Amino acid sequence: MAEKKETRNLRKTRQGVVVSASGEKTCVIKIEEKKQHPVYKKMMTTSKKLHAHDEKNEAEVGDTVLVMETRPMSKLKHWRLLKIVEKAK
């Protein structure tokens, strides 16, 4: 029988800035990415917002954080806070 491939440590991680921390144990992270336009070759900045689970309510607006993909915790939350990379000034 073929061996089962281990997928537990292949979860995605993203780094972004907290834009909202008003929910209970929830923070919203904005992730910006630079992409090149496929036809015009101009660099564009695209952004995406993720809802992440913050168990200790320690993230504040402006913090740079690292989040990791996890099981669905609610309708919108599919990420959880790993650590705060840099506190807001």
PDB file of N, CA, C and O in Angstrom:
ATOM      1  N   MET A   1       0.845  -1.184   0.000  1.00  0.00           N
ATOM      2  CA  MET A   1       0.000   0.000   0.000  1.00  0.00           C
ATOM      3  C   MET A   1       0.891   1.249   0.000  1.00  0.00           C
ATOM      4  O   MET A   1       1.927   1.273   0.665  1.00  0.00           O
ATOM      5  N   ALA A   2       0.493   2.274  -0.738  1.00  0.00           N
ATOM      6  CA  ALA A   2       1.278   3.503  -0.834  1.00  0.00           C
ATOM      7  C   ALA A   2       1.252   4.254   0.495  1.00  0.00           C
ATOM      8  O   ALA A   2       0.247   4.244   1.206  1.00  0.00           O
ATOM      9  N   GLU A   3       2.365   4.901   0.818  1.00  0.00           N
ATOM     10  CA  GLU A   3       2.433   5.652   2.066  1.00  0.00           C
ATOM     11  C   GLU A   3       1.649   6.950   1.955  1.00  0.00           C
ATOM     12  O   GLU A   3       1.588   7.576   0.897  1.00  0.00           O
ATOM     13  N   LYS A   4       1.062   7.329   3.059  1.00  0.00           N
ATOM     14  CA  LYS A   4       0.261   8.548   3.099  1.00  0.00           C
ATOM     15  C   LYS A   4       1.183   9.757   3.215  1.00  0.00           C
ATOM     16  O   LYS A   4       2.083   9.778   4.055  1.00  0.00           O
ATOM     17  N   LYS A   5       0.959  10.760   2.374  1.00  0.00           N
ATOM     18  CA  LYS A   5       1.788  11.957   2.393  1.00  0.00           C
ATOM     19  C   LYS A   5       1.385  12.853   3.568  1.00  0.00           C
ATOM     20  O   LYS A   5       0.199  13.102   3.788  1.00  0.00           O
ATOM     21  N   GLU A   6       2.372  13.332   4.315  1.00  0.00           N
ATOM     22  CA  GLU A   6       2.121  14.206   5.472  1.00  0.00           C
ATOM     23  C   GLU A   6       1.811  15.619   4.988  1.00  0.00           C
ATOM     24  O   GLU A   6       2.658  16.252   4.357  1.00  0.00           O
ATOM     25  N   THR A   7       0.615  16.121   5.271  1.00  0.00           N
ATOM     26  CA  THR A   7       0.218  17.451   4.805  1.00  0.00           C
ATOM     27  C   THR A   7       0.020  18.440   5.950  1.00  0.00           C
ATOM     28  O   THR A   7      -0.353  19.590   5.716  1.00  0.00           O
ATOM     29  N   ARG A   8       0.261  18.013   7.160  1.00  0.00           N
ATOM     30  CA  ARG A   8      -0.006  18.903   8.292  1.00  0.00           C
ATOM     31  C   ARG A   8       0.878  20.148   8.285  1.00  0.00           C
ATOM     32  O   ARG A   8       0.406  21.223   8.653  1.00  0.00           O
ATOM     33  N   ASN A   9       2.134  20.039   7.882  1.00  0.00           N
ATOM     34  CA  ASN A   9       3.044  21.178   7.937  1.00  0.00           C
ATOM     35  C   ASN A   9       3.101  21.967   6.638  1.00  0.00           C
ATOM     36  O   ASN A   9       3.983  22.811   6.474  1.00  0.00           O
ATOM     37  N   LEU A  10       2.199  21.719   5.725  1.00  0.00           N
ATOM     38  CA  LEU A  10       2.197  22.422   4.457  1.00  0.00           C
ATOM     39  C   LEU A  10       1.149  23.535   4.422  1.00  0.00           C
ATOM     40  O   LEU A  10       0.663  23.896   3.350  1.00  0.00           O
ATOM     41  N   ARG A  11       0.807  24.069   5.566  1.00  0.00           N
ATOM     42  CA  ARG A  11      -0.189  25.135   5.622  1.00  0.00           C
ATOM     43  C   ARG A  11       0.410  26.461   5.204  1.00  0.00           C
ATOM     44  O   ARG A  11       1.590  26.723   5.438  1.00  0.00           O
ATOM     45  N   LYS A  12      -0.409  27.300   4.582  1.00  0.00           N
ATOM     46  CA  LYS A  12       0.061  28.595   4.102  1.00  0.00           C
ATOM     47  C   LYS A  12       0.254  29.564   5.263  1.00  0.00           C
ATOM     48  O   LYS A  12      -0.502  29.536   6.234  1.00  0.00           O
ATOM     49  N   THR A  13       1.256  30.410   5.162  1.00  0.00           N
ATOM     50  CA  THR A  13       1.445  31.493   6.118  1.00  0.00           C
ATOM     51  C   THR A  13       1.516  32.794   5.347  1.00  0.00           C
ATOM     52  O   THR A  13       2.055  32.836   4.241  1.00  0.00           O
ATOM     53  N   ARG A  14       0.978  33.850   5.921  1.00  0.00           N
ATOM     54  CA  ARG A  14       0.980  35.167   5.298  1.00  0.00           C
ATOM     55  C   ARG A  14       1.366  36.205   6.342  1.00  0.00           C
ATOM     56  O   ARG A  14       1.128  36.019   7.535  1.00  0.00           O
ATOM     57  N   GLN A  15       1.961  37.296   5.884  1.00  0.00           N
ATOM     58  CA  GLN A  15       2.314  38.405   6.770  1.00  0.00           C
ATOM     59  C   GLN A  15       1.574  39.637   6.297  1.00  0.00           C
ATOM     60  O   GLN A  15       1.541  39.929   5.102  1.00  0.00           O
ATOM     61  N   GLY A  16       0.973  40.368   7.245  1.00  0.00           N
ATOM     62  CA  GLY A  16       0.207  41.545   6.897  1.00  0.00           C
ATOM     63  C   GLY A  16       0.059  42.480   8.076  1.00  0.00           C
ATOM     64  O   GLY A  16       0.645  42.269   9.138  1.00  0.00           O
ATOM     65  N   VAL A  17      -0.742  43.525   7.869  1.00  0.00           N
ATOM     66  CA  VAL A  17      -0.952  44.574   8.868  1.00  0.00           C
ATOM     67  C   VAL A  17      -2.386  44.485   9.374  1.00  0.00           C
ATOM     68  O   VAL A  17      -3.319  44.314   8.589  1.00  0.00           O
ATOM     69  N   VAL A  18      -2.561  44.603  10.693  1.00  0.00           N
ATOM     70  CA  VAL A  18      -3.888  44.562  11.294  1.00  0.00           C
ATOM     71  C   VAL A  18      -4.602  45.886  11.002  1.00  0.00           C
ATOM     72  O   VAL A  18      -4.089  46.960  11.318  1.00  0.00           O
ATOM     73  N   VAL A  19      -5.791  45.797  10.394  1.00  0.00           N
ATOM     74  CA  VAL A  19      -6.566  46.997  10.084  1.00  0.00           C
ATOM     75  C   VAL A  19      -7.780  47.138  10.993  1.00  0.00           C
ATOM     76  O   VAL A  19      -8.361  48.220  11.089  1.00  0.00           O
ATOM     77  N   SER A  20      -8.173  46.043  11.668  1.00  0.00           N
ATOM     78  CA  SER A  20      -9.291  46.110  12.602  1.00  0.00           C
ATOM     79  C   SER A  20      -9.112  45.030  13.654  1.00  0.00           C
ATOM     80  O   SER A  20      -8.762  43.891  13.345  1.00  0.00           O
ATOM     81  N   ALA A  21      -9.357  45.405  14.900  1.00  0.00           N
ATOM     82  CA  ALA A  21      -9.289  44.437  16.002  1.00  0.00           C
ATOM     83  C   ALA A  21     -10.491  44.621  16.911  1.00  0.00           C
ATOM     84  O   ALA A  21     -10.392  44.402  18.118  1.00  0.00           O
ATOM     85  N   SER A  22     -11.629  45.022  16.346  1.00  0.00           N
ATOM     86  CA  SER A  22     -12.792  45.356  17.160  1.00  0.00           C
ATOM     87  C   SER A  22     -13.591  44.135  17.594  1.00  0.00           C
ATOM     88  O   SER A  22     -14.332  44.202  18.574  1.00  0.00           O
ATOM     89  N   GLY A  23     -13.452  43.020  16.880  1.00  0.00           N
ATOM     90  CA  GLY A  23     -14.200  41.822  17.242  1.00  0.00           C
ATOM     91  C   GLY A  23     -13.582  41.107  18.435  1.00  0.00           C
ATOM     92  O   GLY A  23     -12.412  41.311  18.760  1.00  0.00           O
ATOM     93  N   GLU A  24     -14.384  40.266  19.084  1.00  0.00           N
ATOM     94  CA  GLU A  24     -13.900  39.473  20.208  1.00  0.00           C
ATOM     95  C   GLU A  24     -13.126  38.281  19.659  1.00  0.00           C
ATOM     96  O   GLU A  24     -13.698  37.425  18.985  1.00  0.00           O
ATOM     97  N   LYS A  25     -11.814  38.224  19.949  1.00  0.00           N
ATOM     98  CA  LYS A  25     -10.907  37.168  19.487  1.00  0.00           C
ATOM     99  C   LYS A  25     -10.788  37.110  17.967  1.00  0.00           C
ATOM    100  O   LYS A  25     -10.497  36.054  17.406  1.00  0.00           O
ATOM    101  N   THR A  26     -11.010  38.237  17.302  1.00  0.00           N
ATOM    102  CA  THR A  26     -10.912  38.303  15.848  1.00  0.00           C
ATOM    103  C   THR A  26     -10.168  39.564  15.443  1.00  0.00           C
ATOM    104  O   THR A  26     -10.370  40.621  16.040  1.00  0.00           O
ATOM    105  N   CYS A  27      -9.314  39.464  14.440  1.00  0.00           N
ATOM    106  CA  CYS A  27      -8.684  40.643  13.865  1.00  0.00           C
ATOM    107  C   CYS A  27      -8.698  40.501  12.349  1.00  0.00           C
ATOM    108  O   CYS A  27      -8.676  39.393  11.815  1.00  0.00           O
ATOM    109  N   VAL A  28      -8.733  41.641  11.665  1.00  0.00           N
ATOM    110  CA  VAL A  28      -8.743  41.666  10.212  1.00  0.00           C
ATOM    111  C   VAL A  28      -7.361  42.112   9.751  1.00  0.00           C
ATOM    112  O   VAL A  28      -6.851  43.145  10.186  1.00  0.00           O
ATOM    113  N   ILE A  29      -6.768  41.326   8.871  1.00  0.00           N
ATOM    114  CA  ILE A  29      -5.403  41.593   8.394  1.00  0.00           C
ATOM    115  C   ILE A  29      -5.454  41.938   6.922  1.00  0.00           C
ATOM    116  O   ILE A  29      -6.131  41.265   6.144  1.00  0.00           O
ATOM    117  N   LYS A  30      -4.740  42.989   6.533  1.00  0.00           N
ATOM    118  CA  LYS A  30      -4.638  43.385   5.134  1.00  0.00           C
ATOM    119  C   LYS A  30      -3.287  42.923   4.604  1.00  0.00           C
ATOM    120  O   LYS A  30      -2.240  43.242   5.166  1.00  0.00           O
ATOM    121  N   ILE A  31      -3.332  42.163   3.508  1.00  0.00           N
ATOM    122  CA  ILE A  31      -2.120  41.629   2.903  1.00  0.00           C
ATOM    123  C   ILE A  31      -1.944  42.278   1.539  1.00  0.00           C
ATOM    124  O   ILE A  31      -2.824  42.186   0.683  1.00  0.00           O
ATOM    125  N   GLU A  32      -0.803  42.936   1.338  1.00  0.00           N
ATOM    126  CA  GLU A  32      -0.523  43.587   0.062  1.00  0.00           C
ATOM    127  C   GLU A  32       0.518  42.785  -0.700  1.00  0.00           C
ATOM    128  O   GLU A  32       1.460  42.246  -0.119  1.00  0.00           O
ATOM    129  N   GLU A  33       0.331  42.717  -2.012  1.00  0.00           N
ATOM    130  CA  GLU A  33       1.220  41.942  -2.856  1.00  0.00           C
ATOM    131  C   GLU A  33       1.453  42.720  -4.152  1.00  0.00           C
ATOM    132  O   GLU A  33       0.514  43.274  -4.724  1.00  0.00           O
ATOM    133  N   LYS A  34       2.692  42.760  -4.609  1.00  0.00           N
ATOM    134  CA  LYS A  34       3.012  43.419  -5.876  1.00  0.00           C
ATOM    135  C   LYS A  34       3.024  42.370  -6.978  1.00  0.00           C
ATOM    136  O   LYS A  34       3.687  41.338  -6.868  1.00  0.00           O
ATOM    137  N   LYS A  35       2.272  42.654  -8.052  1.00  0.00           N
ATOM    138  CA  LYS A  35       2.180  41.747  -9.190  1.00  0.00           C
ATOM    139  C   LYS A  35       2.432  42.536 -10.466  1.00  0.00           C
ATOM    140  O   LYS A  35       2.182  43.740 -10.529  1.00  0.00           O
ATOM    141  N   GLN A  36       2.926  41.847 -11.467  1.00  0.00           N
ATOM    142  CA  GLN A  36       3.117  42.475 -12.764  1.00  0.00           C
ATOM    143  C   GLN A  36       1.902  42.175 -13.633  1.00  0.00           C
ATOM    144  O   GLN A  36       1.441  41.035 -13.698  1.00  0.00           O
ATOM    145  N   HIS A  37       1.383  43.211 -14.303  1.00  0.00           N
ATOM    146  CA  HIS A  37       0.237  43.033 -15.186  1.00  0.00           C
ATOM    147  C   HIS A  37       0.645  42.116 -16.346  1.00  0.00           C
ATOM    148  O   HIS A  37       1.699  42.322 -16.948  1.00  0.00           O
ATOM    149  N   PRO A  38      -0.171  41.114 -16.666  1.00  0.00           N
ATOM    150  CA  PRO A  38       0.246  40.143 -17.680  1.00  0.00           C
ATOM    151  C   PRO A  38       0.426  40.727 -19.085  1.00  0.00           C
ATOM    152  O   PRO A  38       1.251  40.226 -19.848  1.00  0.00           O
ATOM    153  N   VAL A  39      -0.319  41.767 -19.441  1.00  0.00           N
ATOM    154  CA  VAL A  39      -0.233  42.333 -20.789  1.00  0.00           C
ATOM    155  C   VAL A  39       0.642  43.578 -20.813  1.00  0.00           C
ATOM    156  O   VAL A  39       1.529  43.707 -21.655  1.00  0.00           O
ATOM    157  N   TYR A  40       0.384  44.502 -19.875  1.00  0.00           N
ATOM    158  CA  TYR A  40       1.046  45.807 -19.921  1.00  0.00           C
ATOM    159  C   TYR A  40       2.364  45.862 -19.150  1.00  0.00           C
ATOM    160  O   TYR A  40       3.095  46.847 -19.250  1.00  0.00           O
ATOM    161  N   LYS A  41       2.674  44.815 -18.383  1.00  0.00           N
ATOM    162  CA  LYS A  41       3.938  44.684 -17.649  1.00  0.00           C
ATOM    163  C   LYS A  41       4.162  45.753 -16.578  1.00  0.00           C
ATOM    164  O   LYS A  41       5.282  45.918 -16.095  1.00  0.00           O
ATOM    165  N   LYS A  42       3.124  46.467 -16.210  1.00  0.00           N
ATOM    166  CA  LYS A  42       3.242  47.478 -15.158  1.00  0.00           C
ATOM    167  C   LYS A  42       3.062  46.797 -13.800  1.00  0.00           C
ATOM    168  O   LYS A  42       2.235  45.896 -13.656  1.00  0.00           O
ATOM    169  N   MET A  43       3.843  47.235 -12.804  1.00  0.00           N
ATOM    170  CA  MET A  43       3.708  46.674 -11.461  1.00  0.00           C
ATOM    171  C   MET A  43       2.458  47.239 -10.793  1.00  0.00           C
ATOM    172  O   MET A  43       2.238  48.450 -10.782  1.00  0.00           O
ATOM    173  N   MET A  44       1.647  46.346 -10.238  1.00  0.00           N
ATOM    174  CA  MET A  44       0.423  46.738  -9.552  1.00  0.00           C
ATOM    175  C   MET A  44       0.489  46.246  -8.118  1.00  0.00           C
ATOM    176  O   MET A  44       1.120  45.229  -7.828  1.00  0.00           O
ATOM    177  N   THR A  45      -0.164  46.969  -7.226  1.00  0.00           N
ATOM    178  CA  THR A  45      -0.279  46.534  -5.840  1.00  0.00           C
ATOM    179  C   THR A  45      -1.703  46.048  -5.615  1.00  0.00           C
ATOM    180  O   THR A  45      -2.664  46.801  -5.771  1.00  0.00           O
ATOM    181  N   THR A  46      -1.821  44.785  -5.247  1.00  0.00           N
ATOM    182  CA  THR A  46      -3.128  44.225  -4.942  1.00  0.00           C
ATOM    183  C   THR A  46      -3.195  43.952  -3.443  1.00  0.00           C
ATOM    184  O   THR A  46      -2.177  43.666  -2.813  1.00  0.00           O
ATOM    185  N   SER A  47      -4.385  44.041  -2.879  1.00  0.00           N
ATOM    186  CA  SER A  47      -4.529  43.786  -1.453  1.00  0.00           C
ATOM    187  C   SER A  47      -5.708  42.854  -1.209  1.00  0.00           C
ATOM    188  O   SER A  47      -6.637  42.755  -2.010  1.00  0.00           O
ATOM    189  N   LYS A  48      -5.630  42.178  -0.073  1.00  0.00           N
ATOM    190  CA  LYS A  48      -6.669  41.235   0.316  1.00  0.00           C
ATOM    191  C   LYS A  48      -6.825  41.304   1.828  1.00  0.00           C
ATOM    192  O   LYS A  48      -5.840  41.479   2.546  1.00  0.00           O
ATOM    193  N   LYS A  49      -8.047  41.170   2.314  1.00  0.00           N
ATOM    194  CA  LYS A  49      -8.294  41.175   3.754  1.00  0.00           C
ATOM    195  C   LYS A  49      -8.631  39.771   4.218  1.00  0.00           C
ATOM    196  O   LYS A  49      -9.416  39.065   3.585  1.00  0.00           O
ATOM    197  N   LEU A  50      -8.025  39.373   5.334  1.00  0.00           N
ATOM    198  CA  LEU A  50      -8.273  38.068   5.934  1.00  0.00           C
ATOM    199  C   LEU A  50      -8.781  38.260   7.350  1.00  0.00           C
ATOM    200  O   LEU A  50      -8.315  39.151   8.061  1.00  0.00           O
ATOM    201  N   HIS A  51      -9.721  37.445   7.763  1.00  0.00           N
ATOM    202  CA  HIS A  51     -10.172  37.433   9.152  1.00  0.00           C
ATOM    203  C   HIS A  51      -9.412  36.330   9.863  1.00  0.00           C
ATOM    204  O   HIS A  51      -9.404  35.186   9.410  1.00  0.00           O
ATOM    205  N   ALA A  52      -8.774  36.667  10.974  1.00  0.00           N
ATOM    206  CA  ALA A  52      -7.947  35.701  11.691  1.00  0.00           C
ATOM    207  C   ALA A  52      -8.386  35.577  13.142  1.00  0.00           C
ATOM    208  O   ALA A  52      -8.886  36.529  13.741  1.00  0.00           O
ATOM    209  N   HIS A  53      -8.190  34.385  13.695  1.00  0.00           N
ATOM    210  CA  HIS A  53      -8.520  34.105  15.090  1.00  0.00           C
ATOM    211  C   HIS A  53      -7.359  34.535  15.982  1.00  0.00           C
ATOM    212  O   HIS A  53      -6.227  34.085  15.804  1.00  0.00           O
ATOM    213  N   ASP A  54      -7.652  35.409  16.941  1.00  0.00           N
ATOM    214  CA  ASP A  54      -6.651  35.918  17.887  1.00  0.00           C
ATOM    215  C   ASP A  54      -7.089  35.498  19.283  1.00  0.00           C
ATOM    216  O   ASP A  54      -7.866  36.200  19.930  1.00  0.00           O
ATOM    217  N   GLU A  55      -6.596  34.358  19.747  1.00  0.00           N
ATOM    218  CA  GLU A  55      -7.058  33.764  20.999  1.00  0.00           C
ATOM    219  C   GLU A  55      -6.881  34.666  22.210  1.00  0.00           C
ATOM    220  O   GLU A  55      -7.761  34.717  23.068  1.00  0.00           O
ATOM    221  N   LYS A  56      -5.756  35.383  22.300  1.00  0.00           N
ATOM    222  CA  LYS A  56      -5.470  36.197  23.486  1.00  0.00           C
ATOM    223  C   LYS A  56      -5.836  37.665  23.319  1.00  0.00           C
ATOM    224  O   LYS A  56      -5.573  38.462  24.220  1.00  0.00           O
ATOM    225  N   ASN A  57      -6.428  38.042  22.208  1.00  0.00           N
ATOM    226  CA  ASN A  57      -6.788  39.445  21.927  1.00  0.00           C
ATOM    227  C   ASN A  57      -5.588  40.368  22.076  1.00  0.00           C
ATOM    228  O   ASN A  57      -5.715  41.450  22.649  1.00  0.00           O
ATOM    229  N   GLU A  58      -4.427  39.965  21.572  1.00  0.00           N
ATOM    230  CA  GLU A  58      -3.220  40.758  21.759  1.00  0.00           C
ATOM    231  C   GLU A  58      -2.866  41.638  20.573  1.00  0.00           C
ATOM    232  O   GLU A  58      -2.038  42.538  20.717  1.00  0.00           O
ATOM    233  N   ALA A  59      -3.456  41.418  19.411  1.00  0.00           N
ATOM    234  CA  ALA A  59      -3.141  42.231  18.232  1.00  0.00           C
ATOM    235  C   ALA A  59      -3.893  43.554  18.280  1.00  0.00           C
ATOM    236  O   ALA A  59      -5.065  43.604  18.655  1.00  0.00           O
ATOM    237  N   GLU A  60      -3.204  44.625  17.896  1.00  0.00           N
ATOM    238  CA  GLU A  60      -3.807  45.957  17.845  1.00  0.00           C
ATOM    239  C   GLU A  60      -3.670  46.503  16.438  1.00  0.00           C
ATOM    240  O   GLU A  60      -2.872  46.005  15.643  1.00  0.00           O
ATOM    241  N   VAL A  61      -4.452  47.531  16.131  1.00  0.00           N
ATOM    242  CA  VAL A  61      -4.429  48.140  14.801  1.00  0.00           C
ATOM    243  C   VAL A  61      -3.035  48.690  14.505  1.00  0.00           C
ATOM    244  O   VAL A  61      -2.466  49.417  15.319  1.00  0.00           O
ATOM    245  N   GLY A  62      -2.491  48.345  13.347  1.00  0.00           N
ATOM    246  CA  GLY A  62      -1.170  48.810  12.943  1.00  0.00           C
ATOM    247  C   GLY A  62      -0.066  47.796  13.155  1.00  0.00           C
ATOM    248  O   GLY A  62       1.033  47.976  12.630  1.00  0.00           O
ATOM    249  N   ASP A  63      -0.320  46.739  13.904  1.00  0.00           N
ATOM    250  CA  ASP A  63       0.691  45.704  14.138  1.00  0.00           C
ATOM    251  C   ASP A  63       0.936  44.899  12.857  1.00  0.00           C
ATOM    252  O   ASP A  63       0.011  44.651  12.084  1.00  0.00           O
ATOM    253  N   THR A  64       2.180  44.501  12.647  1.00  0.00           N
ATOM    254  CA  THR A  64       2.518  43.565  11.578  1.00  0.00           C
ATOM    255  C   THR A  64       2.505  42.170  12.181  1.00  0.00           C
ATOM    256  O   THR A  64       3.203  41.899  13.158  1.00  0.00           O
ATOM    257  N   VAL A  65       1.703  41.282  11.589  1.00  0.00           N
ATOM    258  CA  VAL A  65       1.501  39.958  12.177  1.00  0.00           C
ATOM    259  C   VAL A  65       1.734  38.856  11.152  1.00  0.00           C
ATOM    260  O   VAL A  65       1.733  39.093   9.944  1.00  0.00           O
ATOM    261  N   LEU A  66       1.933  37.647  11.665  1.00  0.00           N
ATOM    262  CA  LEU A  66       2.075  36.449  10.849  1.00  0.00           C
ATOM    263  C   LEU A  66       0.877  35.557  11.141  1.00  0.00           C
ATOM    264  O   LEU A  66       0.610  35.238  12.300  1.00  0.00           O
ATOM    265  N   VAL A  67       0.147  35.148  10.093  1.00  0.00           N
ATOM    266  CA  VAL A  67      -1.025  34.289  10.257  1.00  0.00           C
ATOM    267  C   VAL A  67      -0.818  32.992   9.498  1.00  0.00           C
ATOM    268  O   VAL A  67      -0.066  32.938   8.526  1.00  0.00           O
ATOM    269  N   MET A  68      -1.502  31.936   9.959  1.00  0.00           N
ATOM    270  CA  MET A  68      -1.386  30.624   9.344  1.00  0.00           C
ATOM    271  C   MET A  68      -2.771  30.074   9.037  1.00  0.00           C
ATOM    272  O   MET A  68      -3.717  30.291   9.795  1.00  0.00           O
ATOM    273  N   GLU A  69      -2.882  29.370   7.933  1.00  0.00           N
ATOM    274  CA  GLU A  69      -4.132  28.753   7.528  1.00  0.00           C
ATOM    275  C   GLU A  69      -4.519  27.686   8.548  1.00  0.00           C
ATOM    276  O   GLU A  69      -3.658  26.981   9.074  1.00  0.00           O
ATOM    277  N   THR A  70      -5.815  27.570   8.825  1.00  0.00           N
ATOM    278  CA  THR A  70      -6.291  26.582   9.791  1.00  0.00           C
ATOM    279  C   THR A  70      -7.692  26.113   9.402  1.00  0.00           C
ATOM    280  O   THR A  70      -8.227  26.528   8.374  1.00  0.00           O
ATOM    281  N   ARG A  71      -8.270  25.268  10.208  1.00  0.00           N
ATOM    282  CA  ARG A  71      -9.630  24.789   9.924  1.00  0.00           C
ATOM    283  C   ARG A  71     -10.611  25.962  10.027  1.00  0.00           C
ATOM    284  O   ARG A  71     -10.300  26.950  10.692  1.00  0.00           O
ATOM    285  N   PRO A  72     -11.769  25.882   9.397  1.00  0.00           N
ATOM    286  CA  PRO A  72     -12.749  26.962   9.525  1.00  0.00           C
ATOM    287  C   PRO A  72     -13.231  27.105  10.965  1.00  0.00           C
ATOM    288  O   PRO A  72     -13.722  26.147  11.564  1.00  0.00           O
ATOM    289  N   MET A  73     -13.087  28.310  11.514  1.00  0.00           N
ATOM    290  CA  MET A  73     -13.525  28.565  12.883  1.00  0.00           C
ATOM    291  C   MET A  73     -14.874  29.273  12.920  1.00  0.00           C
ATOM    292  O   MET A  73     -15.570  29.227  13.934  1.00  0.00           O
ATOM    293  N   SER A  74     -15.242  29.915  11.841  1.00  0.00           N
ATOM    294  CA  SER A  74     -16.545  30.548  11.702  1.00  0.00           C
ATOM    295  C   SER A  74     -16.791  30.753  10.219  1.00  0.00           C
ATOM    296  O   SER A  74     -16.074  30.203   9.383  1.00  0.00           O
ATOM    297  N   LYS A  75     -17.800  31.539   9.893  1.00  0.00           N
ATOM    298  CA  LYS A  75     -18.141  31.778   8.493  1.00  0.00           C
ATOM    299  C   LYS A  75     -16.994  32.443   7.736  1.00  0.00           C
ATOM    300  O   LYS A  75     -16.759  32.117   6.573  1.00  0.00           O
ATOM    301  N   LEU A  76     -16.280  33.364   8.371  1.00  0.00           N
ATOM    302  CA  LEU A  76     -15.221  34.116   7.705  1.00  0.00           C
ATOM    303  C   LEU A  76     -13.814  33.743   8.152  1.00  0.00           C
ATOM    304  O   LEU A  76     -12.862  33.951   7.399  1.00  0.00           O
ATOM    305  N   LYS A  77     -13.654  33.199   9.351  1.00  0.00           N
ATOM    306  CA  LYS A  77     -12.316  32.946   9.893  1.00  0.00           C
ATOM    307  C   LYS A  77     -11.771  31.585   9.468  1.00  0.00           C
ATOM    308  O   LYS A  77     -12.297  30.542   9.855  1.00  0.00           O
ATOM    309  N   HIS A  78     -10.688  31.614   8.651  1.00  0.00           N
ATOM    310  CA  HIS A  78      -9.991  30.403   8.237  1.00  0.00           C
ATOM    311  C   HIS A  78      -8.491  30.536   8.488  1.00  0.00           C
ATOM    312  O   HIS A  78      -7.702  29.731   7.993  1.00  0.00           O
ATOM    313  N   TRP A  79      -8.104  31.537   9.248  1.00  0.00           N
ATOM    314  CA  TRP A  79      -6.702  31.808   9.557  1.00  0.00           C
ATOM    315  C   TRP A  79      -6.580  32.017  11.055  1.00  0.00           C
ATOM    316  O   TRP A  79      -7.554  32.378  11.716  1.00  0.00           O
ATOM    317  N   ARG A  80      -5.378  31.789  11.601  1.00  0.00           N
ATOM    318  CA  ARG A  80      -5.152  32.086  13.023  1.00  0.00           C
ATOM    319  C   ARG A  80      -3.827  32.817  13.182  1.00  0.00           C
ATOM    320  O   ARG A  80      -2.887  32.636  12.407  1.00  0.00           O
ATOM    321  N   LEU A  81      -3.790  33.635  14.199  1.00  0.00           N
ATOM    322  CA  LEU A  81      -2.607  34.463  14.475  1.00  0.00           C
ATOM    323  C   LEU A  81      -1.493  33.595  15.032  1.00  0.00           C
ATOM    324  O   LEU A  81      -1.693  32.892  16.023  1.00  0.00           O
ATOM    325  N   LEU A  82      -0.325  33.633  14.410  1.00  0.00           N
ATOM    326  CA  LEU A  82       0.836  32.904  14.911  1.00  0.00           C
ATOM    327  C   LEU A  82       1.639  33.768  15.871  1.00  0.00           C
ATOM    328  O   LEU A  82       1.880  33.386  17.016  1.00  0.00           O
ATOM    329  N   LYS A  83       2.056  34.953  15.383  1.00  0.00           N
ATOM    330  CA  LYS A  83       2.832  35.850  16.231  1.00  0.00           C
ATOM    331  C   LYS A  83       2.772  37.267  15.705  1.00  0.00           C
ATOM    332  O   LYS A  83       2.451  37.512  14.542  1.00  0.00           O
ATOM    333  N   ILE A  84       3.090  38.194  16.595  1.00  0.00           N
ATOM    334  CA  ILE A  84       3.182  39.598  16.218  1.00  0.00           C
ATOM    335  C   ILE A  84       4.625  39.861  15.852  1.00  0.00           C
ATOM    336  O   ILE A  84       5.513  39.727  16.694  1.00  0.00           O
ATOM    337  N   VAL A  85       4.875  40.239  14.594  1.00  0.00           N
ATOM    338  CA  VAL A  85       6.224  40.472  14.111  1.00  0.00           C
ATOM    339  C   VAL A  85       6.726  41.814  14.599  1.00  0.00           C
ATOM    340  O   VAL A  85       7.866  41.929  15.049  1.00  0.00           O
ATOM    341  N   GLU A  86       5.867  42.846  14.512  1.00  0.00           N
ATOM    342  CA  GLU A  86       6.270  44.191  14.920  1.00  0.00           C
ATOM    343  C   GLU A  86       5.062  44.923  15.475  1.00  0.00           C
ATOM    344  O   GLU A  86       4.003  44.947  14.848  1.00  0.00           O
ATOM    345  N   LYS A  87       5.216  45.523  16.655  1.00  0.00           N
ATOM    346  CA  LYS A  87       4.135  46.288  17.268  1.00  0.00           C
ATOM    347  C   LYS A  87       3.996  47.635  16.588  1.00  0.00           C
ATOM    348  O   LYS A  87       4.963  48.163  16.041  1.00  0.00           O
ATOM    349  N   ALA A  88       2.783  48.198  16.622  1.00  0.00           N
ATOM    350  CA  ALA A  88       2.521  49.514  16.032  1.00  0.00           C
ATOM    351  C   ALA A  88       3.204  50.590  16.862  1.00  0.00           C
ATOM    352  O   ALA A  88       3.349  50.448  18.076  1.00  0.00           O
ATOM    353  N   LYS A  89       3.626  51.671  16.202  1.00  0.00           N
ATOM    354  CA  LYS A  89       4.294  52.763  16.908  1.00  0.00           C
ATOM    355  C   LYS A  89       3.314  53.842  17.310  1.00  0.00           C
ATOM    356  O   LYS A  89       3.708  54.839  17.916  1.00  0.00           O
TER     357      LYS A  89
END
